[in-house]
């Protein structure tokens, strides 16, 4: 696919790229990747182009339309399915997807912790994933610059109001790394995992801001 013709984000998450090749997915075919909060499918295009099947879920109708258009323009003939749904609703109402890889890149901090825990429980109980599969998650850490810049809902959870990032009015939950690991171990039996802390400057509306995020990959279920 010509990159100039891609609608929406052009590239996968850089740490998803690392994850993909570290786990040797480029040597495998016909795996099923499930991503919750998939945007326009920019992450899923990587496994798809390596002859794997993908399922993506996102609340934004426009982004799902972009995903379908982008993947329809690919020469790859593997299967792809995109759903314009709240990922919580999708995990409650869907069953037996039996994905080989689960991806939660830049999405779970937009829902409350209790909802996140229920989502993980639904993923497992409804057989959305297979046993002993690779897992990728990226989330915002407590010292991210956004934390505290908005209306406090509960500890480390706010309605963002910073006038910088374009997220004003959006719910955001920030996690301590040990807190996240505890949830994942309890709900998905996370094991054999690696944790990477990402602290970087970014320019948002001509303002330099400091983001703090964590990537975890490992084995679950």
C-alpha positions in Angstrom: 0.0 0.0 0.0 1.2 3.5 -0.9 1.7 5.3 2.5 0.4 8.5 0.9 -3.0 6.9 0.5 -3.4 5.8 4.1 -6.2 7.6 5.9 -5.3 8.6 9.5 -2.2 7.6 11.3 0.5 6.3 9.0 2.7 4.2 11.3 2.3 1.6 14.1 3.2 2.5 17.7 7.0 2.2 17.8 6.9 -0.2 20.8 4.3 -2.3 19.0 6.8 -2.6 16.2 9.5 -3.8 18.6 7.1 -6.2 20.2 6.1 -7.6 16.8 9.6 -8.4 15.8 10.9 -9.5 19.2 8.2 -12.1 19.3 9.1 -13.2 15.8 5.6 -12.6 14.4 7.1 -11.8 11.0 8.0 -15.5 10.7 4.4 -16.7 11.4 1.2 -16.6 9.4 -2.6 -16.8 10.0 -2.4 -15.7 13.6 -5.4 -13.6 14.9 -4.5 -10.2 16.5 -7.2 -8.5 18.5 -6.8 -4.8 19.3 -9.1 -2.8 21.6 -8.9 0.9 20.8 -7.5 0.3 17.3 -7.8 3.8 15.9 -7.5 3.5 12.1 -5.8 0.1 12.3 -2.3 1.6 12.1 -0.9 -1.1 14.5 -2.9 -3.9 13.0 -1.7 -3.2 9.5 1.7 -4.5 10.5 0.6 -8.1 11.3 -1.9 -8.0 8.5 0.8 -7.2 5.9 2.6 -10.3 7.3 -0.3 -12.5 6.4 -2.1 -12.6 9.7 -5.8 -11.9 10.5 -6.9 -8.9 12.5 -9.9 -7.8 14.6 -10.0 -4.1 15.7 -12.5 -2.2 17.9 -12.8 1.6 18.3 -15.5 3.9 19.4 -14.8 6.5 16.7 -16.9 5.8 13.5 -14.6 7.9 11.4 -11.5 6.0 12.4 -13.2 2.7 11.8 -14.2 3.9 8.3 -10.6 4.8 7.7 -9.5 1.4 8.8 -11.9 -0.4 6.5 -10.8 1.8 3.6 -7.1 1.3 4.3 -7.4 -2.5 4.6 -9.6 -2.8 1.6 -6.9 -1.1 -0.4 -4.3 -3.6 0.7 -3.3 -6.4 -1.6 -3.3 -8.8 1.3 -6.2 -11.2 1.2 -6.2 -12.3 4.9 -9.2 -11.6 7.0 -9.9 -8.3 8.8 -12.9 -7.2 10.9 -13.4 -3.7 12.4 -16.1 -2.8 14.8 -17.3 0.7 15.7 -18.1 0.0 19.4 -17.1 1.0 22.9 -14.6 -1.7 23.7 -16.4 -2.5 27.0 -19.6 -3.2 25.1 -17.7 -5.3 22.5 -16.1 -7.5 25.2 -19.4 -8.0 26.9 -21.4 -8.9 23.8 -18.8 -10.8 21.8 -17.6 -14.4 22.2 -15.3 -17.1 20.9 -12.9 -14.8 18.9 -10.0 -16.9 20.3 -7.3 -14.4 19.4 -3.6 -15.4 19.3 -2.4 -12.0 20.4 -4.1 -9.2 22.5 -3.2 -5.6 22.0 -4.2 -2.7 24.3 -2.2 0.2 22.9 -3.1 3.7 24.1 -6.7 3.0 25.0 -7.3 1.7 28.5 -6.6 4.9 30.3 -9.8 6.4 28.8 -12.0 4.1 31.0 -12.2 3.9 34.8 -10.3 1.2 36.6 -13.4 -0.8 37.6 -14.4 -0.9 33.9 -10.9 -2.0 32.9 -11.0 -4.9 35.4 -14.4 -5.9 34.1 -13.2 -5.7 30.5 -10.3 -8.1 31.3 -12.7 -10.4 33.0 -15.0 -10.4 29.9 -12.1 -11.0 27.6 -11.3 -14.2 29.5 -14.8 -15.4 30.2 -16.1 -14.9 26.7 -13.1 -16.7 25.1 -11.9 -13.6 23.2 -8.4 -14.9 23.5 -6.7 -18.3 23.5 -4.5 -19.7 26.4 -0.9 -18.7 26.8 -0.8 -15.9 24.3 1.4 -12.8 23.8 0.1 -9.5 25.2 0.9 -5.8 24.6 -0.3 -2.9 26.7 0.6 0.8 26.8 -0.7 3.2 29.5 -0.1 6.6 31.1 1.9 6.6 34.3 1.1 8.8 37.4 3.8 11.4 36.6 2.4 12.1 33.1 2.0 15.9 32.8 -1.8 15.6 32.3 -2.3 14.2 35.8 -3.8 16.9 38.0 -4.7 19.2 35.1 -8.5 18.8 35.2 -11.4 17.8 37.4 -10.5 15.1 39.9 -12.9 12.1 39.7 -11.0 9.8 42.0 -7.4 9.2 42.9 -5.3 9.6 39.7 -8.4 9.8 37.6 -9.5 13.2 36.0 -11.6 14.8 33.4 -8.9 16.5 31.4 -8.9 20.2 31.2 -5.4 21.4 30.1 -6.2 23.5 26.9 -3.1 21.9 25.2 -3.6 18.3 24.0 -7.1 18.5 22.5 -8.4 16.1 25.1 -10.4 18.5 27.2 -13.6 16.9 28.6 -12.1 13.4 28.2 -11.8 11.0 31.2 -8.2 9.7 31.9 -6.9 7.2 34.5 -3.2 7.2 35.4 -1.6 4.0 36.7 1.3 3.2 38.9 3.2 0.4 37.2 2.9 -2.0 40.2 -0.8 -1.3 40.3 -1.2 -2.2 36.6 1.0 -5.4 37.0 -1.1 -6.4 40.0 -4.4 -6.1 38.0 -3.0 -8.0 35.0 -1.6 -10.8 37.1 -4.8 -11.2 39.0 -7.2 -11.0 36.0 -5.1 -12.4 33.1 -2.3 -14.3 34.9 0.4 -12.0 33.4 3.8 -13.8 33.4 7.2 -13.7 31.7 6.7 -10.0 31.2 8.9 -7.0 30.4 8.2 -3.5 31.6 9.5 -0.4 29.8 9.1 3.2 31.1 8.8 5.9 28.4 9.4 9.5 29.4 9.6 11.9 26.5 9.0 15.5 25.5 6.4 16.3 22.9 5.1 19.5 21.3 1.3 20.1 21.6 -0.1 23.3 20.2 3.4 24.9 20.4 3.8 23.9 24.0 6.5 21.4 25.1 5.0 18.8 27.4 6.4 15.8 29.2 4.6 12.5 28.7 5.2 9.5 30.9 4.0 6.1 29.7 4.7 2.4 30.3 4.7 -0.5 27.9 4.3 -4.1 29.2 4.5 -7.2 27.1 4.4 -10.8 28.2 2.3 -13.9 28.3 -1.3 -14.0 29.5 -4.3 -16.4 30.2 
